[in-house]
């Protein structure tokens, strides 16, 4: 008679341990070792397949088979743990033996740089400082008085329709400033002429297209003293244009309406790309001129609001968008690129 079924099954189970040892002996990779373990102990592994035969054995014989299976399982797991320790030790040894060229330069984190709008703001402040202008600042959340009324724009003034405003809270008395002109008002309320200030800062309007953003930065200027004339205004802006965009560029004023200056003008400069010589210029569209901002002589009604005698002094004011200055000088086609945080854009400047 052949060997009883329980004895054969126990021998086959115990033999799996030696088979596993022989199979994993040459392995030096953790992934391969784990795969071998799964082939023996997995749900469809060799041990599981043998254990399926235990169901046909008499109940009295099953504990002996179960004991053999547990011994083999423990043996395989111990062998896997031992091999993993050896693999880990070999890996550490290879790391220690690795040659390092200490003369190679280290890996450094690249330095950041100022954003293009910060660069433009600082450069403009330096240019106007050459003419004696000092920087003045004010709050971004403003009162209706400082933002509109003191600038000769009462509640029913049609000029308010030109500046669609973000109001704060339930009433209309507090708002996000639509320009930095309130800084001029606050300065004239606390200081007496002579004054020469520039007011750079963030402003807010309900504009949203490729050339407008709900948030943007302005730089406005104010000069108040005895005998200030329109020619002084033009001289200051001509100095700015030739320092920022390049020497030899001309300047012109076009009559325009602004409620807080009289007379008022749109300010154009000669195209810095074609100098007015190309009809196909992509920047000036063949006109030869580029609009850079607005300006004019301070309206006497503004002086009245801040308690300055308009018969004793005169003044001029001007304003420009810093984004537009950057766009004109660097050929940027979309104002939103300045705010999207795309490093591919920021690294160009």
Secondary structure as the mmCIF struct_conf table of DSSP 4:
data_model
#
loop_
_struct_conf.conf_type_id
_struct_conf.id
_struct_conf.beg_label_comp_id
_struct_conf.beg_label_asym_id
_struct_conf.beg_label_seq_id
_struct_conf.end_label_comp_id
_struct_conf.end_label_asym_id
_struct_conf.end_label_seq_id
HELX_LH_PP_P HELX_LH_PP_P1 UNK A 2 UNK A 4
HELX_RH_AL_P HELX_RH_AL_P1 UNK A 5 UNK A 24
TURN_TY1_P TURN_TY1_P1 UNK A 25 UNK A 26
HELX_RH_AL_P HELX_RH_AL_P2 UNK A 30 UNK A 41
BEND BEND1 UNK A 42 UNK A 42
TURN_TY1_P TURN_TY1_P2 UNK A 43 UNK A 44
BEND BEND2 UNK A 45 UNK A 45
HELX_RH_AL_P HELX_RH_AL_P3 UNK A 46 UNK A 51
HELX_RH_3T_P HELX_RH_3T_P1 UNK A 52 UNK A 56
BEND BEND3 UNK A 57 UNK A 57
HELX_RH_AL_P HELX_RH_AL_P4 UNK A 59 UNK A 97
TURN_TY1_P TURN_TY1_P3 UNK A 102 UNK A 103
BEND BEND4 UNK A 104 UNK A 104
HELX_LH_PP_P HELX_LH_PP_P2 UNK A 105 UNK A 107
HELX_LH_PP_P HELX_LH_PP_P3 UNK A 109 UNK A 111
HELX_RH_AL_P HELX_RH_AL_P5 UNK A 116 UNK A 129
TURN_TY1_P TURN_TY1_P4 UNK A 130 UNK A 132
STRN STRN1 UNK A 134 UNK A 135
BEND BEND5 UNK A 140 UNK A 140
STRN STRN2 UNK A 141 UNK A 143
HELX_RH_AL_P HELX_RH_AL_P6 UNK A 144 UNK A 147
TURN_TY1_P TURN_TY1_P5 UNK A 148 UNK A 148
HELX_RH_3T_P HELX_RH_3T_P2 UNK A 149 UNK A 151
TURN_TY1_P TURN_TY1_P6 UNK A 152 UNK A 152
TURN_TY1_P TURN_TY1_P7 UNK A 155 UNK A 156
HELX_RH_3T_P HELX_RH_3T_P3 UNK A 158 UNK A 162
BEND BEND6 UNK A 163 UNK A 163
STRN STRN3 UNK A 167 UNK A 167
BEND BEND7 UNK A 169 UNK A 173
STRN STRN4 UNK A 174 UNK A 176
BEND BEND8 UNK A 178 UNK A 179
TURN_TY1_P TURN_TY1_P8 UNK A 180 UNK A 180
HELX_RH_AL_P HELX_RH_AL_P7 UNK A 181 UNK A 190
HELX_LH_PP_P HELX_LH_PP_P4 UNK A 192 UNK A 192
BEND BEND9 UNK A 193 UNK A 194
STRN STRN5 UNK A 195 UNK A 204
BEND BEND10 UNK A 206 UNK A 206
STRN STRN6 UNK A 209 UNK A 209
TURN_TY1_P TURN_TY1_P9 UNK A 210 UNK A 211
STRN STRN7 UNK A 212 UNK A 212
BEND BEND11 UNK A 214 UNK A 214
STRN STRN8 UNK A 215 UNK A 225
TURN_TY1_P TURN_TY1_P10 UNK A 226 UNK A 227
HELX_RH_AL_P HELX_RH_AL_P8 UNK A 230 UNK A 244
TURN_TY1_P TURN_TY1_P11 UNK A 245 UNK A 245
TURN_TY1_P TURN_TY1_P12 UNK A 247 UNK A 248
STRN STRN9 UNK A 251 UNK A 256
TURN_TY1_P TURN_TY1_P13 UNK A 259 UNK A 260
STRN STRN10 UNK A 261 UNK A 270
TURN_TY1_P TURN_TY1_P14 UNK A 272 UNK A 276
TURN_TY1_P TURN_TY1_P15 UNK A 279 UNK A 280
TURN_TY1_P TURN_TY1_P16 UNK A 282 UNK A 286
BEND BEND12 UNK A 287 UNK A 288
STRN STRN11 UNK A 289 UNK A 298
HELX_LH_PP_P HELX_LH_PP_P5 UNK A 299 UNK A 299
HELX_RH_AL_P HELX_RH_AL_P9 UNK A 300 UNK A 305
TURN_TY1_P TURN_TY1_P17 UNK A 306 UNK A 307
TURN_TY1_P TURN_TY1_P18 UNK A 310 UNK A 312
STRN STRN12 UNK A 314 UNK A 321
HELX_RH_AL_P HELX_RH_AL_P10 UNK A 322 UNK A 330
TURN_TY1_P TURN_TY1_P19 UNK A 331 UNK A 331
HELX_RH_3T_P HELX_RH_3T_P4 UNK A 335 UNK A 338
TURN_TY1_P TURN_TY1_P20 UNK A 339 UNK A 339
BEND BEND13 UNK A 340 UNK A 340
HELX_RH_AL_P HELX_RH_AL_P11 UNK A 343 UNK A 346
TURN_TY1_P TURN_TY1_P21 UNK A 347 UNK A 348
#
